[in-house]
Amino acid sequence: MSIDILTGGCYCGDIRYQIEGDILRSVTCRCTSCARTAGTHAIAWLTIPSDSIVLISGEPTRCTDGIITRTFCSRCGTKLTYRDDARSETDVTLSSIDPFHRTPSLIPASLESNHIVCHSDTG
């Protein structure tokens, strides 16, 4: 799905970003890694080419295990992105997209059908 521009950021407003280009897919994940870092049983993602996201303000904190890099706001804790360093794609949390951009076409079908698509369950 091609988009013009999506904007988003963290809850407190310190970190803002902009996405231009294509959304490759929208998925919901409940692997152990995503569930534990999000503090919930599942998290919704928009997958985009990594070069499609531009940081407008703030600097997210990065957490990596050498394979996966996640970003979040160190002030309010909002989870922002997930990136497997072997891919040229970045997953952006659907909940960090500005509400006026969250149209039905962005919501993963798996949220409606209970069909869950997961990242690799690495523990």
Disulfide bonds with the S-S distance in Angstrom:
none
